[in-house]
Amino acid sequence: IVDKMEHPPQPFAMPPPYPYPQPPPPPPQQPCKQNVKN
């Protein structure tokens, strides 16, 4: 985990700790997620 934090290859996959009780978003598998990224 520390290694990834040192140099996050994909920030969208492992975003910072959410301020609210919500698990991290799933991988870029849904079209909605891609739309948001675009």
Order of alpha helices (4+ residues) and beta strands (2+ residues): alpha-alpha
